[in-house]
């Protein structure tokens, strides 16, 4: 299983950068024989990231409670997301 993690700079958000990185990663992983991809931690309150990964066919397979310290919300969960390639 391939693993991925991405961060997009604030000034580059909403420009398709995350989607482009993900699609490239899928192609690279498939080309190397991987049959699935997993993101170990997607911050549950990062609604844009969660929506992106869901739109690309990932599903939330679990949530680690209080995995991240959010500046305003305190401790928030981290989703483990998985997709068959």
Order of alpha helices (4+ residues) and beta strands (2+ residues): beta-alpha-beta-alpha-beta-beta
